[in-house]
Amino acid sequence: MRLGFDAKRLFHNATGLGNYSRTLLANLRAAHPELECFLYSPKSSENAFALPFREDSGYVVRTATGWAAPLWRSFGVTRQLRRDGVKLYHGLSHELPYGLHRGGISSVVTIHDLIYRRHPEWYPTVDRWIYDRKVHHACREADRIIAISEHTQRDLVEFYGAPSERIDVVYQSCDPLFYTEADPAFPADALTRYALPADFFLFVGSLTPRKNLPLILDAYLQLPPADRLPLLIVGRGTRYRDRLMAEARYRPLHPLLRWIDDLDDNRHLRQLYRRARAVLYPSHYEGFGLPVAEALLSRTAVVTSTVSSLPEAGGPGALLVDPNRPEEMAAALHRLLHDNALRDRLISAGHAYAHARFGAAATTEALMESYRRALETR
């Protein structure tokens, strides 16, 4: 059977939606090599992360011809899908092209989050309007809607009136290396490059207000000095970082903060997870919370928020804190520093939970079931 996929993010996004697209397709092809996968993108790319999809004969790449690239993705690609004999098209990032139903092509769309509806104050008006139009069209036209968490499913019902019986919850999987038990030595140059302390807490995420890094810093200020482990902060956002560091109340913490904004190798990231005392992820809102799942798979305890999808991502491997109460974060850090039995329980339970819920086998089978349901509606 021939399946089509919106591959713009796969070819051009190094993280986020790009990782979601690449992992989903790699897992799908590994489990079902009989499928023919057609990848549609306004243009291809020479990015190293997309190389396997350009070189594997199991993928056919189609790019825009004769159309302005942005218009082709929404309007021109349907004609190409019909020529290719595609039976089902999967929009991997919130949107579907027009005309699929008229062409007799079944459709599935993945909705990752509705942050722009839940927190409109975080987005410019024009961006909110564009996102809303695309998601509204996709939810109306898709034969099946994939939500990457139960929380996103509830948001779809609340904000768009999407019928819950047409929504399938299919969790996001992680890079395959996070599921291996092998623990290769950290390269010596990486140890020097990151200046790793012997013991540390770890934050992974873009440096934006939504990720809520100030909660961690405010919690540190409430801890006794002996409990203030170095904090490694992995993520990009120089402007926001500089703004935080300019605040007088955080100056006593400057010697404890290690900033890493150039990490682009998941092998190094996994080693950071495995060496950390715990991963701290007190975000105000997430559609899923990939760093939480990655940390659990790396056998690391997690402290995350009580809100949105994060309790789903953390399961029994996480301590949950109110993202607006630094005293709760401080208490969680103190417990992880002084209660090794608790930390061991979190690590064991979290690792088993993440393998069962976010593993390639479980997520790919749920994906295939969504495809079967979509095809049955045609």
Kinemage of the C-alpha trace (Angstrom):
@kinemage 1
@onewidth
@group {chain A} dominant
@subgroup {mainchain}
@vectorlist {calphas} color= white
{ca met a 1} P 0.000 0.000 0.000
{ca arg a 2} L 1.157 3.508 -0.808
{ca leu a 3} L 1.104 6.095 1.950
{ca gly a 4} L 1.847 9.798 1.583
{ca phe a 5} L 3.345 12.050 4.243
{ca asp a 6} L 3.796 15.784 4.656
{ca ala a 7} L 7.597 15.793 4.923
{ca lys a 8} L 8.409 19.502 5.114
{ca arg a 9} L 9.371 19.289 8.795
{ca leu a 10} L 11.202 15.998 8.265
{ca phe a 11} L 13.595 17.618 5.796
{ca his a 12} L 13.962 21.060 7.342
{ca asn a 13} L 13.426 20.944 11.135
{ca ala a 14} L 16.335 19.592 13.165
{ca thr a 15} L 14.265 19.254 16.340
{ca gly a 16} L 10.629 19.230 17.436
{ca leu a 17} L 8.257 18.395 14.592
{ca gly a 18} L 11.199 17.228 12.507
{ca asn a 19} L 12.155 14.638 15.110
{ca tyr a 20} L 8.541 13.518 15.389
{ca ser a 21} L 8.312 12.999 11.622
{ca arg a 22} L 11.610 11.155 11.280
{ca thr a 23} L 11.047 8.851 14.248
{ca leu a 24} L 7.494 8.001 13.204
{ca leu a 25} L 8.544 7.076 9.667
{ca ala a 26} L 11.640 5.151 10.723
{ca asn a 27} L 9.596 3.084 13.188
{ca leu a 28} L 6.838 2.530 10.632
{ca arg a 29} L 9.228 1.310 7.935
{ca ala a 30} L 11.053 -0.952 10.390
{ca ala a 31} L 7.809 -2.635 11.449
{ca his a 32} L 6.132 -2.652 8.015
{ca pro a 33} L 8.737 -2.755 5.233
{ca glu a 34} L 6.019 -3.707 2.752
{ca leu a 35} L 4.620 -0.159 2.846
{ca glu a 36} L 5.581 2.312 0.122
{ca cys a 37} L 6.141 5.704 1.721
{ca phe a 38} L 5.966 8.846 -0.427
{ca leu a 39} L 7.404 11.997 1.152
{ca tyr a 40} L 6.028 15.352 -0.022
{ca ser a 41} L 7.941 18.548 0.681
{ca pro a 42} L 8.065 21.908 -1.125
{ca lys a 43} L 11.791 21.265 -1.446
{ca ser a 44} L 14.271 18.644 -0.299
{ca ser a 45} L 17.338 19.438 1.781
{ca glu a 46} L 20.954 18.461 2.234
{ca asn a 47} L 20.637 18.357 6.020
{ca ala a 48} L 22.455 15.391 7.532
{ca phe a 49} L 19.473 14.441 9.683
{ca ala a 50} L 17.397 13.857 6.522
{ca leu a 51} L 20.034 11.745 4.763
{ca pro a 52} L 18.490 8.321 5.565
{ca phe a 53} L 15.240 9.367 3.915
{ca arg a 54} L 16.963 10.529 0.742
{ca glu a 55} L 19.067 7.378 0.418
{ca asp a 56} L 16.625 4.628 1.469
{ca ser a 57} L 14.884 3.179 -1.605
{ca gly a 58} L 11.822 2.529 0.554
{ca tyr a 59} L 11.038 6.243 0.422
{ca val a 60} L 10.023 8.221 -2.655
{ca val a 61} L 10.584 11.984 -2.350
{ca arg a 62} L 8.370 14.436 -4.228
{ca thr a 63} L 8.997 18.177 -4.338
{ca ala a 64} L 7.166 21.156 -5.799
{ca thr a 65} L 7.178 21.507 -9.581
{ca gly a 66} L 5.549 24.468 -11.252
{ca trp a 67} L 3.983 25.815 -8.084
{ca ala a 68} L 5.139 28.369 -5.579
{ca ala a 69} L 6.357 26.120 -2.785
{ca pro a 70} L 4.012 27.280 0.016
{ca leu a 71} L 0.948 27.002 -2.224
{ca trp a 72} L 1.970 23.579 -3.527
{ca arg a 73} L 1.936 22.125 -0.026
{ca ser a 74} L -1.670 23.226 0.548
{ca phe a 75} L -3.165 23.069 -2.946
{ca gly a 76} L -0.881 21.480 -5.529
{ca val a 77} L 0.184 18.313 -3.761
{ca thr a 78} L -3.222 16.591 -4.077
{ca arg a 79} L -2.836 16.176 -7.831
{ca gln a 80} L 0.580 14.593 -7.277
{ca leu a 81} L -0.898 12.238 -4.683
{ca arg a 82} L -3.455 10.997 -7.211
{ca arg a 83} L -0.774 10.473 -9.852
{ca asp a 84} L 1.281 8.475 -7.353
{ca gly a 85} L -1.647 6.242 -6.421
{ca val a 86} L -1.459 7.158 -2.732
{ca lys a 87} L -4.287 5.625 -0.702
{ca leu a 88} L -3.794 7.540 2.539
{ca tyr a 89} L -2.105 10.848 3.345
{ca his a 90} L -0.809 11.725 6.815
{ca gly a 91} L -0.332 15.383 7.714
{ca leu a 92} L 2.360 15.151 10.368
{ca ser a 93} L 2.127 18.705 11.674
{ca his a 94} L -1.361 20.130 12.151
{ca glu a 95} L -2.471 20.562 8.541
{ca leu a 96} L -3.863 18.847 5.455
{ca pro a 97} L -3.920 19.937 1.809
{ca tyr a 98} L -7.206 20.798 0.142
{ca gly a 99} L -9.026 18.380 -2.155
{ca leu a 100} L -8.108 15.037 -0.585
{ca his a 101} L -11.697 13.838 -0.298
{ca arg a 102} L -12.527 14.780 -3.885
{ca gly a 103} L -9.506 12.759 -4.940
{ca gly a 104} L -10.681 9.710 -3.007
{ca ile a 105} L -7.663 9.808 -0.679
{ca ser a 106} L -8.064 8.892 2.986
{ca ser a 107} L -6.463 11.259 5.472
{ca val a 108} L -4.985 11.376 8.956
{ca val a 109} L -3.641 14.479 10.678
{ca thr a 110} L -1.487 14.751 13.796
{ca ile a 111} L -2.301 17.602 16.170
{ca his a 112} L 0.524 18.146 18.635
{ca asp a 113} L -0.891 20.884 20.819
{ca leu a 114} L -3.287 23.810 20.901
{ca ile a 115} L -1.102 26.144 22.916
{ca tyr a 116} L -2.159 29.111 20.796
{ca arg a 117} L -5.769 28.543 21.904
{ca arg a 118} L -5.050 27.745 25.541
{ca his a 119} L -2.567 30.644 25.915
{ca pro a 120} L -3.267 33.168 23.133
{ca glu a 121} L -1.214 35.786 24.978
{ca trp a 122} L 1.953 33.939 23.925
{ca tyr a 123} L 1.333 34.376 20.181
{ca pro a 124} L 1.002 37.295 17.759
{ca thr a 125} L -2.519 37.786 16.410
{ca val a 126} L -1.568 36.897 12.830
{ca asp a 127} L 0.099 33.651 13.898
{ca arg a 128} L -2.951 32.640 15.929
{ca trp a 129} L -5.207 33.291 12.949
{ca ile a 130} L -3.054 31.172 10.623
{ca tyr a 131} L -2.793 28.280 13.096
{ca asp a 132} L -6.514 28.383 13.769
{ca arg a 133} L -7.434 28.256 10.082
{ca lys a 134} L -5.119 25.333 9.378
{ca val a 135} L -6.176 23.260 12.375
{ca his a 136} L -9.870 23.965 11.852
{ca his a 137} L -9.638 22.772 8.236
{ca ala a 138} L -7.618 19.699 9.204
{ca cys a 139} L -10.006 18.674 11.975
{ca arg a 140} L -12.988 19.095 9.675
{ca glu a 141} L -11.504 17.154 6.749
{ca ala a 142} L -9.446 14.366 8.357
{ca asp a 143} L -10.873 10.866 8.472
{ca arg a 144} L -8.914 10.329 11.696
{ca ile a 145} L -7.216 12.828 13.997
{ca ile a 146} L -4.137 11.761 15.937
{ca ala a 147} L -3.550 13.556 19.239
{ca ile a 148} L -0.140 12.968 20.800
{ca ser a 149} L -1.614 12.951 24.309
{ca glu a 150} L -4.952 12.579 26.032
{ca his a 151} L -4.652 16.213 27.044
{ca thr a 152} L -4.434 17.307 23.399
{ca gln a 153} L -7.451 15.106 22.670
{ca arg a 154} L -9.455 16.962 25.311
{ca asp a 155} L -8.322 20.317 23.915
{ca leu a 156} L -9.472 19.300 20.424
{ca val a 157} L -12.922 18.472 21.747
{ca glu a 158} L -13.093 21.693 23.770
{ca phe a 159} L -11.794 24.194 21.215
{ca tyr a 160} L -12.866 22.664 17.893
{ca gly a 161} L -15.730 20.386 18.802
{ca ala a 162} L -13.890 17.466 17.225
{ca pro a 163} L -15.807 14.222 17.857
{ca ser a 164} L -13.854 12.235 20.436
{ca glu a 165} L -14.674 9.004 18.593
{ca arg a 166} L -12.729 10.303 15.580
{ca ile a 167} L -9.586 11.055 17.625
{ca asp a 168} L -6.879 8.467 18.258
{ca val a 169} L -4.297 9.080 20.985
{ca val a 170} L -0.934 7.945 19.607
{ca tyr a 171} L 1.952 8.966 21.817
{ca gln a 172} L 5.170 10.326 20.399
{ca ser a 173} L 8.089 7.924 20.369
{ca cys a 174} L 11.708 8.893 21.015
{ca asp a 175} L 14.898 8.465 19.047
{ca pro a 176} L 15.697 4.706 18.974
{ca leu a 177} L 18.970 5.216 20.858
{ca phe a 178} L 16.984 6.061 24.006
{ca tyr a 179} L 15.578 2.514 24.072
{ca thr a 180} L 18.946 0.751 24.100
{ca glu a 181} L 20.628 -0.370 27.285
{ca ala a 182} L 24.119 0.173 25.880
{ca asp a 183} L 25.956 2.973 27.648
{ca pro a 184} L 28.993 3.933 25.577
{ca ala a 185} L 31.628 6.098 27.173
{ca phe a 186} L 31.125 9.824 26.896
{ca pro a 187} L 33.731 11.133 24.425
{ca ala a 188} L 36.590 12.866 26.208
{ca asp a 189} L 36.216 15.959 24.042
{ca ala a 190} L 32.552 16.205 25.026
{ca leu a 191} L 33.412 15.986 28.712
{ca thr a 192} L 35.790 18.898 28.247
{ca arg a 193} L 33.417 20.810 26.001
{ca tyr a 194} L 30.498 20.668 28.439
{ca ala a 195} L 32.619 20.988 31.608
{ca leu a 196} L 30.423 18.470 33.399
{ca pro a 197} L 30.405 18.524 37.192
{ca ala a 198} L 30.267 15.246 39.118
{ca asp a 199} L 26.646 15.786 40.163
{ca phe a 200} L 24.053 18.109 38.682
{ca phe a 201} L 20.419 18.790 37.876
{ca leu a 202} L 19.483 19.095 34.202
{ca phe a 203} L 17.022 21.279 32.290
{ca val a 204} L 16.401 20.598 28.584
{ca gly a 205} L 14.229 22.887 26.475
{ca ser a 206} L 14.068 26.075 24.484
{ca leu a 207} L 14.690 29.184 26.556
{ca thr a 208} L 11.254 30.768 26.412
{ca pro a 209} L 8.837 31.911 29.124
{ca arg a 210} L 6.613 28.857 28.555
{ca lys a 211} L 9.353 26.470 29.659
{ca asn a 212} L 9.378 28.172 33.064
{ca leu a 213} L 13.077 28.187 33.891
{ca pro a 214} L 12.552 30.969 36.496
{ca leu a 215} L 10.624 28.503 38.659
{ca ile a 216} L 13.787 26.408 39.000
{ca leu a 217} L 15.935 29.450 39.752
{ca asp a 218} L 13.475 30.714 42.366
{ca ala a 219} L 13.421 27.237 43.924
{ca tyr a 220} L 17.232 27.257 44.102
{ca leu a 221} L 17.095 30.494 46.062
{ca gln a 222} L 14.948 28.709 48.664
{ca leu a 223} L 17.349 25.770 49.033
{ca pro a 224} L 20.159 25.723 51.585
{ca pro a 225} L 23.501 26.302 49.837
{ca ala a 226} L 24.536 22.669 50.365
{ca asp a 227} L 21.568 21.490 48.254
{ca arg a 228} L 22.301 23.747 45.302
{ca leu a 229} L 23.811 21.361 42.789
{ca pro a 230} L 25.128 22.819 39.543
{ca leu a 231} L 22.310 23.249 37.025
{ca leu a 232} L 22.996 22.357 33.393
{ca ile a 233} L 20.680 24.214 31.024
{ca val a 234} L 20.498 22.747 27.511
{ca gly a 235} L 18.627 24.917 25.039
{ca arg a 236} L 18.737 27.884 22.726
{ca gly a 237} L 17.474 31.360 23.477
{ca thr a 238} L 20.283 33.815 24.113
{ca arg a 239} L 18.039 36.856 24.449
{ca tyr a 240} L 15.850 35.277 27.114
{ca arg a 241} L 18.890 33.904 28.950
{ca asp a 242} L 20.506 37.335 29.056
{ca arg a 243} L 17.294 38.842 30.370
{ca leu a 244} L 17.130 36.333 33.208
{ca met a 245} L 20.771 36.763 34.110
{ca ala a 246} L 20.341 40.521 34.301
{ca glu a 247} L 17.866 40.120 37.172
{ca ala a 248} L 19.589 40.994 40.427
{ca arg a 249} L 17.959 38.226 42.466
{ca tyr a 250} L 19.599 35.533 40.333
{ca arg a 251} L 23.162 36.858 40.615
{ca pro a 252} L 24.054 34.533 43.530
{ca leu a 253} L 23.216 31.586 41.268
{ca his a 254} L 25.458 32.546 38.340
{ca pro a 255} L 28.383 30.287 39.407
{ca leu a 256} L 26.028 27.274 39.514
{ca leu a 257} L 24.577 27.656 36.015
{ca arg a 258} L 26.129 25.900 33.002
{ca trp a 259} L 24.601 26.897 29.659
{ca ile a 260} L 24.805 24.561 26.643
{ca asp a 261} L 23.296 25.996 23.464
{ca asp a 262} L 25.103 23.949 20.814
{ca leu a 263} L 24.163 20.347 21.615
{ca asp a 264} L 23.052 18.670 18.388
{ca asp a 265} L 23.911 15.015 19.054
{ca asn a 266} L 21.360 12.797 20.815
{ca arg a 267} L 24.174 10.502 21.946
{ca his a 268} L 25.556 13.359 24.018
{ca leu a 269} L 22.089 14.328 25.226
{ca arg a 270} L 21.426 10.789 26.426
{ca gln a 271} L 24.671 10.831 28.388
{ca leu a 272} L 23.661 14.088 30.054
{ca tyr a 273} L 20.320 12.561 31.031
{ca arg a 274} L 21.996 9.453 32.451
{ca arg a 275} L 24.507 11.443 34.513
{ca ala a 276} L 22.002 13.921 35.967
{ca arg a 277} L 20.625 13.610 39.491
{ca ala a 278} L 17.240 14.487 37.959
{ca val a 279} L 15.718 16.258 34.966
{ca leu a 280} L 13.685 19.369 35.791
{ca tyr a 281} L 10.912 20.282 33.358
{ca pro a 282} L 8.356 22.607 34.991
{ca ser a 283} L 6.764 23.838 31.757
{ca his a 284} L 3.516 25.790 31.840
{ca tyr a 285} L 2.107 23.833 28.893
{ca glu a 286} L 3.125 21.008 26.545
{ca gly a 287} L 1.390 18.895 23.947
{ca phe a 288} L 3.515 15.957 25.072
{ca gly a 289} L 6.832 16.708 26.813
{ca leu a 290} L 9.520 14.787 24.939
{ca pro a 291} L 12.400 15.554 27.376
{ca val a 292} L 10.381 13.887 30.127
{ca ala a 293} L 10.045 10.656 28.133
{ca glu a 294} L 13.706 10.770 27.083
{ca ala a 295} L 14.798 11.178 30.695
{ca leu a 296} L 12.687 8.242 31.890
{ca leu a 297} L 14.090 6.028 29.139
{ca ser a 298} L 17.584 7.099 30.231
{ca arg a 299} L 16.845 5.890 33.782
{ca thr a 300} L 16.691 9.353 35.304
{ca ala a 301} L 14.168 10.743 37.768
{ca val a 302} L 12.048 13.699 36.660
{ca val a 303} L 10.398 16.690 38.278
{ca thr a 304} L 7.708 18.151 36.049
{ca ser a 305} L 4.456 20.107 36.173
{ca thr a 306} L 0.974 19.104 37.250
{ca val a 307} L -0.510 20.702 34.131
{ca ser a 308} L -1.337 19.824 30.500
{ca ser a 309} L 0.118 16.536 29.213
{ca leu a 310} L 3.067 16.397 31.592
{ca pro a 311} L 1.524 14.009 34.153
{ca glu a 312} L 0.909 11.634 31.215
{ca ala a 313} L 4.491 11.918 30.024
{ca gly a 314} L 5.978 11.433 33.489
{ca gly a 315} L 3.663 8.770 34.867
{ca pro a 316} L 5.080 7.023 37.954
{ca gly a 317} L 8.614 8.211 37.171
{ca ala a 318} L 8.033 11.870 37.991
{ca leu a 319} L 7.438 14.111 40.957
{ca leu a 320} L 4.763 16.658 40.048
{ca val a 321} L 4.856 20.290 41.147
{ca asp a 322} L 2.644 23.306 40.628
{ca pro a 323} L 4.435 25.367 37.926
{ca asn a 324} L 3.598 28.560 39.812
{ca arg a 325} L 4.949 27.492 43.216
{ca pro a 326} L 8.747 27.452 43.535
{ca glu a 327} L 8.471 26.117 47.078
{ca glu a 328} L 7.084 22.859 45.637
{ca met a 329} L 10.029 22.584 43.258
{ca ala a 330} L 12.435 23.268 46.132
{ca ala a 331} L 10.803 20.523 48.210
{ca ala a 332} L 11.039 18.056 45.305
{ca leu a 333} L 14.738 18.820 44.801
{ca his a 334} L 15.406 18.346 48.507
{ca arg a 335} L 13.665 14.945 48.449
{ca leu a 336} L 15.676 13.752 45.453
{ca leu a 337} L 18.905 14.831 47.101
{ca his a 338} L 18.233 13.131 50.426
{ca asp a 339} L 15.966 10.147 49.683
{ca asn a 340} L 17.823 7.695 47.468
{ca ala a 341} L 15.132 5.036 47.884
{ca leu a 342} L 12.553 7.426 46.418
{ca arg a 343} L 14.830 8.278 43.528
{ca asp a 344} L 15.459 4.597 42.802
{ca arg a 345} L 11.703 3.889 42.787
{ca leu a 346} L 11.068 6.744 40.378
{ca ile a 347} L 13.818 5.544 38.042
{ca ser a 348} L 12.599 1.942 37.990
{ca ala a 349} L 8.904 2.729 37.594
{ca gly a 350} L 9.510 5.496 35.069
{ca his a 351} L 11.741 3.382 32.849
{ca ala a 352} L 9.191 0.548 32.669
{ca tyr a 353} L 6.340 3.001 32.061
{ca ala a 354} L 8.104 4.834 29.233
{ca his a 355} L 9.146 1.626 27.484
{ca ala a 356} L 5.598 0.261 27.575
{ca arg a 357} L 3.807 3.454 26.574
{ca phe a 358} L 6.241 5.258 24.263
{ca gly a 359} L 8.134 2.348 22.700
{ca ala a 360} L 8.303 1.851 18.939
{ca ala a 361} L 6.124 -1.276 18.958
{ca ala a 362} L 3.274 0.300 20.935
{ca thr a 363} L 3.244 3.627 19.105
{ca thr a 364} L 3.575 2.089 15.634
{ca glu a 365} L 0.749 -0.382 16.219
{ca ala a 366} L -1.479 2.452 17.459
{ca leu a 367} L -0.534 4.433 14.349
{ca met a 368} L -1.400 1.534 12.036
{ca glu a 369} L -4.749 1.094 13.769
{ca ser a 370} L -5.526 4.757 13.098
{ca tyr a 371} L -4.645 4.233 9.423
{ca arg a 372} L -6.936 1.184 9.232
{ca arg a 373} L -9.820 3.171 10.672
{ca ala a 374} L -9.223 6.004 8.214
{ca leu a 375} L -9.209 3.622 5.242
{ca glu a 376} L -12.447 2.010 6.415
{ca thr a 377} L -14.273 5.344 6.094
{ca arg a 378} L -13.626 5.603 2.335
